[in-house]
Amino acid sequence: MASRILKIHPKDNVLVALQDLSKGEQIVFEGISYTLQDNIPAKHKFFMQDMAPATEIYMYGVLVGKAQSFIPQGGLMTTDNTKHAADPYAFRPYNYHWEAPDVSRFVDRTFNGYLRSDGRVGTANYWLFIPTVFCENRNLDVIKEALYDELGYSVTGKYRAFTHELLAAYQEGQDMANVSADEFSLATPKKNRVFQNVDGIKFLNHQGGCGGIRQDAAVLGKLLAAYADHPNVAGVTVLSLGCQNLQLNDLLNDIKLRNPQFDKPLFVFEQQQSKSEEQLIKEAIKQTFTGLVEINKFTRQPMPLSKLTLGVKCGGSDGFSGISANPAVGYTSDLLVALGGKVLLAEFPELCGAEQNLIDRTIEPAAAHKFIELMGAYSLAAEQAGSGFHMNPSPGNIRDGLITDAIKSTGAAKKGGNSPVVDVLDYTEEAIKPGLNLVCTPGNDVEATTGKTAAGATLILFTTGLGTPTGNPVCPVIKVATNNALATRMADIIDINTGAIIDGEKTIEQMGEDILEYCIKAASGEVIPKAVQLNQDDFIPWKRGVSL
């Protein structure tokens, strides 16, 4: 029988409800009987002792809040009686010891990836369109519409068919309520593609490149260069207006600075130098088509798992995120690190409360100090804007049990596992060192996945308790549900379900190994994550303002 409650760490003074519990129930844990003073919904917490005002609240073994009023033993934790609190952090000499997990099951395994000329390996083979400025977004949309249907990359066929049926019913005077969408389904991935070895044609529409401040354009240039250089990208078409802040030469220089050996097909078009919009679009389509013919010649080859770069992300989190999906992904992260791969943990606002643990795990003092400086500057900027990391939990997070930022963040940090931190990267910096890397990004789902991909992630594991369709144009995003109800309700966007951990049917370690197995298949193109099937190509550059 599955347990109804959980104490995460011996130091904790709260218990987590794994099922709905009723007011007045007697809950026995470790020989002590607790009378519940409130209804305790699943994912929420109740107190193990009477809590006087200002009493410190511990979860995951760390300070996560303070009582704001008297709370009786068995009382529900709420935003009214609990406020965010976290311990201060600082660099200190610390001899961190990590015992790597058993990787004997995976040590000789490979995935089928695309080997690039510089030795990096892609998990996909994409052609990428990049605008230097938002003025070119419309041209990108026209090109996308022209290419997607003809070359077999559109996923809107079922909706067009449904609209066609509605139109026919309307024109014939029939009741449109009788038209059902159930018979229309997504086309099988790759079924209708002209270029079977080209996994997609992607478009980085954005709102930058001009206006704002010049520093925004400079950061955008580095971000776009990172995407052009990404190992999942085989060729690039750039559209520029001509007069924008992010000049074409600036972008090309950023690409060469990032990778002096950059040798991918790169086609460049500047609208203010063209004869007409029509001529620009036709020439861009024509040259891109020739490029697609060439990159379609690339084939997948067996590659060691050490060539994978795994981004770990959470969004739409709930009270189970830090108990099921995040620690399971953390175990996957430890497995990959032990195998020589790279793992990227980002979302700095969602590391609040976990800082000391990460600092103590950082190998190089310079990297530890860089993390402290980036976290401090980010936190200060949020406070100066009248906000702060304490305001990070969303209404959905709070409704599902994440009452303070420290609770949310400490659970979120579990995605990074327990391996040492080998490097700390600012936004758009590339991960070079094998092992766990910390990447400075906002917690915002799309801004974080956008930044994580720029750091070199070739797969992203995205845990969610509430459900989110977030994806990325060039990095396959794999959705990991924290609970059975979500996995059933939103099966069209969920790839992996860790609800078995909550039910007691699987251990975190077993689920972590299952997740790595899925990653191997996804990296090989054997399974297509739902976000990829749906062309969920979210891309939002961070302008370095306050974004939680």
C-alpha positions as CSV (number, residue, x, y, z in Angstrom):
1,M,0.0,0.0,0.0
2,A,1.4,3.4,-1.0
3,S,2.3,5.7,1.9
4,R,0.0,8.7,2.5
5,I,2.6,11.0,3.8
6,L,6.3,11.7,3.4
7,K,9.1,13.3,5.5
8,I,11.8,14.3,3.0
9,H,14.7,14.9,5.4
10,P,15.3,14.0,9.0
11,K,15.7,17.7,9.9
12,D,12.3,18.7,8.5
13,N,9.4,19.8,10.7
14,V,6.7,19.4,8.1
15,L,5.1,16.3,6.5
16,V,4.0,16.2,2.8
17,A,0.6,14.7,2.0
18,L,0.8,12.2,-0.9
19,Q,-2.9,11.9,-0.9
20,D,-5.8,14.1,0.1
21,L,-6.1,14.1,3.9
22,S,-9.2,15.2,5.9
23,K,-9.5,17.5,8.9
24,G,-9.8,15.5,12.1
25,E,-7.9,12.5,10.8
26,Q,-5.3,10.8,13.0
27,I,-2.1,10.4,11.1
28,V,0.6,8.2,12.7
29,F,4.2,8.8,11.7
30,E,7.2,7.3,13.4
31,G,5.2,6.5,16.4
32,I,3.7,9.9,16.8
33,S,0.0,10.6,16.2
34,Y,-1.0,13.9,14.5
35,T,-4.5,15.2,14.5
36,L,-5.1,17.2,11.3
37,Q,-6.4,20.7,12.0
38,D,-7.4,21.3,8.4
39,N,-8.0,19.5,5.2
40,I,-4.6,18.8,3.7
41,P,-4.8,18.5,-0.1
42,A,-2.3,16.1,-1.8
43,K,1.0,17.9,-2.4
44,H,0.6,20.2,0.5
45,K,2.3,20.2,3.9
46,F,1.2,20.1,7.6
47,F,3.3,20.9,10.7
48,M,4.7,18.3,13.0
49,Q,4.7,20.6,16.0
50,D,3.1,23.7,17.3
51,M,4.8,26.7,15.6
52,A,5.2,30.0,17.4
53,P,5.5,33.2,15.3
54,A,9.0,33.4,13.7
55,T,9.7,29.7,14.2
56,E,11.9,28.4,11.4
57,I,10.4,26.0,9.0
58,Y,12.6,23.2,7.4
59,M,12.0,21.1,4.4
60,Y,14.6,19.2,2.3
61,G,16.7,19.7,5.4
62,V,17.1,23.5,4.8
63,L,15.4,26.6,5.9
64,V,12.4,27.4,3.6
65,G,10.3,29.8,5.6
66,K,9.2,31.2,9.0
67,A,5.9,31.0,10.7
68,Q,4.0,34.3,10.7
69,S,1.5,33.4,13.4
70,F,0.8,30.6,15.8
71,I,0.2,27.3,13.9
72,P,-1.0,24.2,15.7
73,Q,0.5,20.8,15.2
74,G,-1.3,19.2,12.3
75,G,-2.1,22.6,10.7
76,L,-1.9,23.3,7.0
77,M,1.0,25.4,5.6
78,T,-0.5,28.4,3.7
79,T,0.8,31.7,2.3
80,D,-1.0,33.4,5.3
81,N,0.9,31.5,8.0
82,T,4.2,30.9,6.2
83,K,6.6,33.4,4.5
84,H,9.8,32.7,2.5
85,A,13.1,32.6,4.3
86,A,16.5,31.1,3.4
87,D,19.9,30.8,5.0
88,P,22.6,33.2,3.9
89,Y,25.4,31.7,1.7
90,A,29.1,32.3,1.2
91,F,32.2,30.7,-0.1
92,R,33.9,28.4,2.3
93,P,36.6,25.7,1.9
94,Y,34.7,22.5,1.6
95,N,35.9,19.0,0.7
96,Y,32.9,17.7,-1.2
97,H,32.7,14.0,-1.8
98,W,30.5,12.4,-4.4
99,E,29.9,8.7,-4.9
100,A,29.0,8.2,-8.6
101,P,26.1,5.9,-9.3
102,D,26.5,2.5,-10.9
103,V,26.6,3.0,-14.7
104,S,27.5,-0.6,-15.7
105,R,24.1,-0.8,-17.5
106,F,25.1,2.1,-19.7
107,V,28.9,2.2,-19.9
108,D,29.0,0.6,-23.4
109,R,25.8,2.1,-24.8
110,T,25.7,4.5,-27.7
111,F,23.2,6.8,-29.4
112,N,22.8,7.5,-33.1
113,G,23.7,11.1,-33.6
114,Y,25.0,13.6,-36.2
115,L,28.7,14.0,-36.0
116,R,29.8,17.5,-36.9
117,S,33.2,18.6,-38.3
118,D,34.3,20.0,-34.9
119,G,33.7,16.7,-33.1
120,R,30.4,17.8,-31.4
121,V,27.4,15.6,-31.9
122,G,23.8,16.6,-32.6
123,T,20.7,14.7,-31.6
124,A,18.9,16.3,-34.6
125,N,19.6,17.7,-38.0
126,Y,17.9,21.1,-38.5
127,W,18.0,24.0,-40.9
128,L,17.7,27.3,-39.1
129,F,16.4,30.7,-40.2
130,I,17.6,33.6,-38.2
131,P,16.4,37.2,-38.4
132,T,18.8,39.9,-37.2
133,V,15.8,42.1,-36.3
134,F,12.1,41.8,-35.7
135,C,11.4,43.6,-39.0
136,E,12.1,40.3,-40.8
137,N,9.7,38.2,-38.8
138,R,6.9,38.6,-41.4
139,N,9.3,37.4,-44.2
140,L,10.2,34.4,-42.1
141,D,6.5,33.7,-41.6
142,V,5.9,33.8,-45.4
143,I,8.9,31.5,-46.0
144,K,7.8,29.1,-43.3
145,E,4.3,28.8,-44.8
146,A,5.8,28.2,-48.2
147,L,8.2,25.5,-47.1
148,Y,6.3,23.6,-44.4
149,D,3.4,22.2,-46.4
150,E,5.5,21.4,-49.5
151,L,8.3,19.7,-47.7
152,G,6.2,17.8,-45.1
153,Y,7.0,19.7,-41.8
154,S,3.5,21.1,-41.1
155,V,1.6,19.7,-38.1
156,T,-1.6,21.7,-38.8
157,G,-3.1,19.1,-41.2
158,K,-5.7,17.8,-38.7
159,Y,-6.8,21.4,-37.9
160,R,-7.1,22.3,-41.6
161,A,-9.1,19.2,-42.2
162,F,-11.4,20.0,-39.2
163,T,-11.8,23.6,-40.5
164,H,-12.7,22.2,-43.9
165,E,-15.4,20.0,-42.5
166,L,-16.8,22.9,-40.5
167,L,-16.9,25.0,-43.6
168,A,-18.6,22.3,-45.6
169,A,-21.2,21.9,-42.9
170,Y,-21.8,25.6,-42.8
171,Q,-22.1,25.9,-46.6
172,E,-24.5,23.0,-46.8
173,G,-26.6,24.4,-43.9
174,Q,-25.8,21.5,-41.6
175,D,-25.4,21.6,-37.8
176,M,-21.7,22.3,-37.2
177,A,-22.1,20.8,-33.7
178,N,-22.2,17.4,-35.4
179,V,-18.6,17.8,-36.8
180,S,-16.3,15.9,-34.5
181,A,-12.5,16.5,-34.3
182,D,-11.9,13.0,-32.9
183,E,-11.2,11.5,-36.3
184,F,-8.4,13.9,-37.1
185,S,-5.0,13.1,-35.7
186,L,-1.4,14.3,-36.1
187,A,0.4,13.0,-39.2
188,T,3.1,10.4,-38.4
189,P,6.4,12.1,-37.9
190,K,8.6,12.0,-41.0
191,K,5.8,10.2,-43.0
192,N,5.4,13.0,-45.6
193,R,8.8,14.6,-45.6
194,V,10.8,15.1,-48.8
195,F,14.1,15.2,-46.9
196,Q,14.0,12.2,-44.6
197,N,17.3,13.1,-42.8
198,V,16.4,16.7,-42.2
199,D,14.5,16.7,-38.9
200,G,13.0,20.2,-39.3
201,I,13.3,23.7,-40.7
202,K,13.2,26.1,-37.8
203,F,12.6,29.9,-37.4
204,L,13.9,32.1,-34.6
205,N,11.3,34.9,-34.7
206,H,12.0,37.4,-32.0
207,Q,11.3,41.0,-31.0
208,G,14.8,42.3,-30.7
209,G,17.7,43.6,-32.9
210,C,16.7,47.3,-32.8
211,G,15.2,49.8,-30.4
212,G,16.0,49.2,-26.7
213,I,19.6,49.6,-25.8
214,R,22.7,48.6,-27.7
215,Q,23.6,46.1,-25.0
216,D,20.4,44.2,-25.8
217,A,21.4,43.9,-29.4
218,A,24.9,42.8,-28.5
219,V,23.5,40.0,-26.2
220,L,21.0,39.0,-28.9
221,G,23.9,38.7,-31.4
222,K,25.7,36.2,-29.1
223,L,22.5,34.3,-28.5
224,L,21.7,33.9,-32.3
225,A,25.4,33.0,-32.9
226,A,25.1,30.2,-30.3
227,Y,22.0,28.9,-32.1
228,A,23.8,29.0,-35.5
229,D,26.7,27.1,-34.0
230,H,24.5,24.6,-32.2
231,P,25.4,20.9,-33.0
232,N,21.7,20.2,-33.8
233,V,21.9,22.8,-36.6
234,A,23.4,21.8,-40.0
235,G,22.8,25.0,-42.0
236,V,21.6,28.6,-41.6
237,T,19.8,31.3,-43.5
238,V,20.0,34.8,-42.1
239,L,17.6,37.6,-43.0
240,S,18.6,41.2,-42.2
241,L,16.9,44.5,-42.8
242,G,20.1,46.6,-43.0
243,C,19.7,49.6,-40.6
244,Q,19.1,47.8,-37.3
245,N,21.2,47.9,-34.2
246,L,22.3,44.3,-34.6
247,Q,24.3,44.6,-37.8
248,L,24.8,41.7,-40.0
249,N,28.6,41.9,-39.6
250,D,28.2,41.9,-35.9
251,L,26.3,38.6,-36.0
252,L,28.8,37.0,-38.4
253,N,31.6,38.1,-36.1
254,D,29.9,36.6,-33.1
255,I,29.6,33.3,-34.9
256,K,33.3,33.3,-35.8
257,L,34.2,34.3,-32.2
258,R,32.2,31.4,-30.8
259,N,33.6,28.9,-33.3
260,P,36.5,30.0,-35.5
261,Q,36.1,26.7,-37.5
262,F,32.5,27.4,-38.3
263,D,31.9,25.7,-41.7
264,K,28.2,25.2,-42.0
265,P,26.3,26.4,-45.1
266,L,25.4,30.0,-44.3
267,F,23.2,32.1,-46.6
268,V,22.8,35.8,-45.9
269,F,20.1,38.2,-47.3
270,E,19.8,41.9,-46.6
271,Q,16.4,43.4,-47.5
272,Q,17.6,47.0,-48.0
273,Q,20.0,45.7,-50.6
274,S,17.5,43.5,-52.5
275,K,15.4,44.5,-55.6
276,S,12.1,43.6,-53.9
277,E,10.6,41.6,-51.0
278,E,9.5,39.0,-53.5
279,Q,13.0,38.7,-54.9
280,L,14.5,38.4,-51.4
281,I,12.0,35.7,-50.3
282,K,12.3,33.6,-53.5
283,E,16.1,33.7,-53.4
284,A,16.1,32.8,-49.7
285,I,13.8,29.8,-50.5
286,K,15.9,28.7,-53.5
287,Q,19.3,28.8,-51.8
288,T,17.8,27.2,-48.6
289,F,16.4,24.4,-50.8
290,T,19.9,23.6,-52.2
291,G,21.2,23.6,-48.6
292,L,18.5,21.2,-47.6
293,V,19.6,18.8,-50.4
294,E,23.1,18.9,-49.0
295,I,22.3,18.4,-45.3
296,N,19.9,15.6,-46.2
297,K,23.0,13.6,-47.1
298,F,24.0,13.5,-43.4
299,T,23.2,10.3,-41.5
300,R,23.2,9.2,-37.9
301,Q,26.2,7.4,-36.5
302,P,26.7,5.5,-33.2
303,M,28.2,7.9,-30.6
304,P,29.2,7.4,-26.9
305,L,26.8,8.8,-24.3
306,S,29.6,11.2,-23.3
307,K,28.7,13.2,-26.3
308,L,25.3,14.2,-24.9
309,T,24.6,17.5,-23.3
310,L,21.5,17.4,-21.2
311,G,19.7,20.5,-20.0
312,V,17.4,20.0,-17.0
313,K,14.4,22.3,-16.5
314,C,11.2,22.5,-14.5
315,G,8.0,24.5,-15.2
316,G,4.4,24.4,-14.1
317,S,5.8,22.8,-10.9
318,D,3.7,21.3,-8.2
319,G,4.2,19.9,-4.7
320,F,5.4,16.6,-6.1
321,S,8.1,18.1,-8.4
322,G,10.8,17.9,-5.7
323,I,9.7,14.4,-4.7
324,S,9.3,12.5,-7.9
325,A,10.3,14.1,-11.3
326,N,13.1,16.4,-10.2
327,P,15.1,13.9,-8.1
328,A,14.5,11.2,-10.8
329,V,15.9,13.6,-13.4
330,G,18.7,14.4,-10.9
331,Y,19.6,10.7,-10.9
332,T,19.6,10.7,-14.7
333,S,21.9,13.7,-14.5
334,D,24.3,11.9,-12.2
335,L,24.3,8.9,-14.5
336,L,25.3,11.0,-17.5
337,V,28.0,12.9,-15.6
338,A,29.4,9.5,-14.5
339,L,29.4,8.6,-18.2
340,G,31.4,11.7,-19.2
341,G,28.5,13.8,-20.5
342,K,27.5,17.4,-19.7
343,V,24.5,18.5,-17.6
344,L,23.2,22.1,-17.5
345,L,21.3,23.3,-14.5
346,A,19.9,26.9,-14.9
347,E,17.0,29.1,-13.6
348,F,19.0,31.1,-11.0
349,P,15.9,32.5,-9.3
350,E,14.9,28.9,-8.6
351,L,18.2,28.1,-6.8
352,C,17.3,30.4,-3.9
353,G,17.8,28.4,-0.7
354,A,20.0,25.8,-2.5
355,E,23.0,28.2,-3.0
356,Q,25.2,26.9,-0.2
357,N,24.9,23.3,-1.3
358,L,25.9,24.3,-4.9
359,I,28.7,26.5,-3.7
360,D,30.1,23.6,-1.5
361,R,29.9,21.3,-4.5
362,T,31.8,23.7,-6.9
363,I,35.3,22.4,-7.7
364,E,37.0,25.7,-8.6
365,P,36.9,28.6,-6.2
366,A,36.7,31.1,-9.1
367,A,33.6,29.4,-10.4
368,A,32.0,29.4,-6.9
369,H,32.7,33.2,-6.6
370,K,31.2,33.7,-10.1
371,F,28.0,31.9,-9.0
372,I,27.8,34.1,-5.9
373,E,28.3,37.3,-7.9
374,L,25.7,36.3,-10.5
375,M,23.2,35.3,-7.9
376,G,23.8,38.4,-5.9
377,A,23.5,40.8,-8.8
378,Y,20.3,39.0,-10.1
379,S,18.7,39.1,-6.6
380,L,19.6,42.8,-6.1
381,A,18.2,43.8,-9.5
382,A,14.9,42.0,-8.6
383,E,14.7,43.8,-5.3
384,Q,15.5,47.2,-6.9
385,A,12.6,46.7,-9.2
386,G,10.3,46.2,-6.2
387,S,10.3,42.4,-6.5
388,G,12.5,39.6,-5.3
389,F,13.1,35.9,-5.6
390,H,10.5,35.4,-2.8
391,M,7.9,36.4,-5.4
392,N,8.9,33.7,-7.8
393,P,6.2,31.0,-7.1
394,S,3.3,31.5,-9.5
395,P,-0.4,31.1,-8.5
396,G,-0.4,27.6,-9.9
397,N,2.7,26.7,-7.9
398,I,1.1,28.0,-4.7
399,R,-2.2,26.3,-5.4
400,D,-0.4,22.9,-5.7
401,G,1.7,23.2,-2.6
402,L,4.8,25.3,-3.4
403,I,4.2,28.0,-0.7
404,T,7.6,29.7,-0.6
405,D,10.3,30.3,-3.2
406,A,12.8,28.3,-1.0
407,I,10.5,25.3,-1.1
408,K,10.1,25.6,-4.9
409,S,13.8,26.3,-5.5
410,T,15.2,23.5,-3.2
411,G,13.0,21.0,-5.0
412,A,13.9,22.5,-8.4
413,A,17.6,22.1,-7.6
414,K,17.1,18.3,-7.3
415,K,17.2,18.1,-11.1
416,G,21.0,18.7,-11.0
417,G,21.6,15.5,-9.0
418,N,24.5,15.4,-6.6
419,S,27.6,15.5,-8.7
420,P,30.3,18.3,-8.3
421,V,29.8,21.6,-10.1
422,V,32.5,21.9,-12.8
423,D,31.7,25.3,-14.2
424,V,29.4,28.4,-13.9
425,L,28.3,30.1,-17.1
426,D,26.8,33.4,-17.7
427,Y,24.0,33.8,-20.3
428,T,25.0,32.7,-23.8
429,E,28.3,31.2,-22.6
430,E,29.0,27.7,-23.9
431,A,29.4,24.6,-21.7
432,I,32.9,23.2,-22.4
433,K,33.6,21.0,-19.4
434,P,32.1,17.5,-18.9
435,G,30.0,17.4,-15.7
436,L,27.4,19.6,-14.0
437,N,27.4,23.2,-15.2
438,L,25.3,26.0,-13.7
439,V,23.9,28.4,-16.3
440,C,22.5,31.9,-15.5
441,T,19.0,32.2,-16.9
442,P,15.7,33.4,-15.6
443,G,13.2,30.8,-14.2
444,N,10.7,31.7,-17.0
445,D,10.2,28.5,-18.9
446,V,10.9,29.8,-22.4
447,E,13.7,32.2,-21.5
448,A,15.4,29.4,-19.6
449,T,15.1,26.8,-22.3
450,T,16.3,29.4,-24.8
451,G,19.4,30.1,-22.7
452,K,20.1,26.5,-21.9
453,T,20.1,25.6,-25.6
454,A,22.5,28.5,-26.2
455,A,24.8,26.9,-23.7
456,G,24.8,23.8,-25.8
457,A,22.1,21.5,-24.6
458,T,21.3,18.9,-27.2
459,L,18.3,17.4,-25.2
460,I,16.3,19.1,-22.4
461,L,14.4,17.2,-19.7
462,F,11.5,19.4,-18.6
463,T,9.7,18.3,-15.5
464,T,6.2,19.6,-14.8
465,G,3.4,19.0,-12.3
466,L,0.8,21.2,-13.8
467,G,1.5,20.7,-17.5
468,T,3.2,23.0,-20.0
469,P,3.6,22.7,-23.8
470,T,7.0,24.5,-23.8
471,G,9.5,23.4,-26.5
472,N,12.5,24.8,-28.3
473,P,13.3,25.3,-32.0
474,V,16.6,23.3,-32.1
475,C,16.8,21.3,-28.9
476,P,14.3,18.5,-28.4
477,V,12.4,19.0,-25.1
478,I,11.2,15.9,-23.2
479,K,8.3,16.4,-20.8
480,V,8.4,14.5,-17.5
481,A,5.2,14.5,-15.4
482,T,5.4,14.4,-11.6
483,N,2.1,12.6,-11.2
484,N,-0.3,10.1,-12.8
485,A,-3.3,12.5,-13.1
486,L,-1.3,15.0,-15.2
487,A,0.2,12.2,-17.4
488,T,-3.3,11.0,-18.1
489,R,-5.0,14.4,-18.5
490,M,-2.3,15.9,-20.8
491,A,-1.0,12.8,-22.6
492,D,-0.6,14.7,-25.8
493,I,2.3,16.7,-24.3
494,I,3.8,14.3,-21.7
495,D,6.6,11.9,-22.7
496,I,7.5,10.3,-19.3
497,N,5.5,9.8,-16.1
498,T,7.2,9.6,-12.7
499,G,4.0,9.1,-10.8
500,A,5.1,5.6,-10.0
501,I,7.5,7.1,-7.4
502,I,4.6,8.7,-5.6
503,D,2.7,5.4,-5.7
504,G,5.7,3.5,-4.3
505,E,5.9,1.4,-7.4
506,K,9.3,2.6,-8.5
507,T,12.4,4.1,-6.8
508,I,13.9,7.3,-7.8
509,E,16.9,5.4,-9.1
510,Q,14.8,3.0,-11.2
511,M,12.9,6.0,-12.7
512,G,16.2,7.8,-13.4
513,E,17.5,4.9,-15.4
514,D,14.2,4.7,-17.3
515,I,14.6,8.4,-18.2
516,L,18.1,7.9,-19.5
517,E,16.8,5.0,-21.7
518,Y,14.2,7.4,-23.1
519,C,16.9,10.1,-23.7
520,I,19.0,7.6,-25.7
521,K,16.1,6.8,-27.9
522,A,15.2,10.5,-28.4
523,A,18.8,11.4,-29.1
524,S,18.8,8.6,-31.8
525,G,15.6,9.7,-33.4
526,E,13.9,6.5,-32.4
527,V,11.2,8.3,-30.4
528,I,10.0,11.9,-31.1
529,P,9.2,13.9,-28.0
530,K,5.7,15.4,-28.1
531,A,6.9,19.0,-28.1
532,V,8.9,18.2,-31.3
533,Q,5.9,16.4,-32.9
534,L,3.8,19.5,-32.2
535,N,6.4,22.0,-33.6
536,Q,6.4,23.7,-30.2
537,D,9.2,26.0,-31.1
538,D,9.3,28.6,-28.3
539,F,12.1,31.1,-28.4
540,I,12.4,34.2,-26.1
541,P,15.7,36.0,-25.7
542,W,16.5,37.3,-22.3
543,K,17.2,41.1,-22.3
544,R,18.8,40.8,-18.9
545,G,16.0,42.7,-17.2
546,V,14.2,41.4,-14.1
547,S,12.5,38.1,-15.1
548,L,11.7,35.5,-12.5
